């Protein structure tokens, strides 16, 4: 089967591109979608000083203490933001 020598769709005017083989998107298809579902904030490395007993408490559950610390800080940040918007 020989390919035609037409230009790629990006190089063609929109009204000349054949989209007849693309199914219509029904509103019901997007009804279960959630905005920001896969959002992952950019991480930034820092150096922070915390009390020894706080660090011991964070590390007590093993690996992932930095993630736990971030979760605690994010929760406090969100509560603070909620309080300021009321």
N, C-alpha and C positions, 0 to 999 in steps of 0.2 A: 504494500500500500504506500503510495507516494504522498508525502505531505505537501500541502499547498504553500506557496511562498508568500502568504499574507503576513502582515506585520503583527507583532504581539499586541494583545488587547490594550496594554498601557499606552501604546503609541497610536491607537485609533480613537476617533471621536466616540463618545458614549453612545450616540444614537446608531452607530454602525455595528456595535457588538451584539451578537446573537445570544440572548439569555433565556431563550425559550425552553432549554432543557434543565433549568434550575427551578426546583420546587418553590412554591410560594411559602412564605413564613407566616404561619397563623399566630394570632395573638396568644392563643392557649399554649403554644410551644414555649413562650417566654414567661408564662405566669409563675413558674416555680423558681425562676432565677433569682439570685441574691447578689446585689452589688457589693463588691469588695470581698467576696468569699475567699479569694486566694491572695489577699493583700498581705504582704510581709514587709514590715518596716525595715528600713536600712539600719543595720547595726553599726555602732560606733564604739571603738575600743577606748576605754577610759582607765584611769587609775583613781581609785577611791579608797579612802580610809574609813573603816568601820570598826566598831568596838569588837574586841576579841570574842566576847560571849555571843554577839550577834553572828559573827562569822562561824563560830562553832555550831550554833543553832542551824544556820543555813546549810552547813556541810553535813549535818547529822544524818540526813536521808541519802547521802552518797552523791553520786554524779548528778550534775544538773543544778548545782547551787546557784550558778550565775543566771540560769533561766528562771529559777524560783525568785531570785532577787529582782529580776526584770519584771516578773509577773506582779510582785508586791508593789513595786514602784509604779507600774502602769495602772494598777487598780487605784492607788492613791492619787495619781494624776487625774484619772477619769472622775473620781469622786470630787476632787477639787474643781475641775471644770464644770461639773454639774451644779455645784454650789454657787459658782460665779454667774451662771446663766439664768438663775432663777430670779 
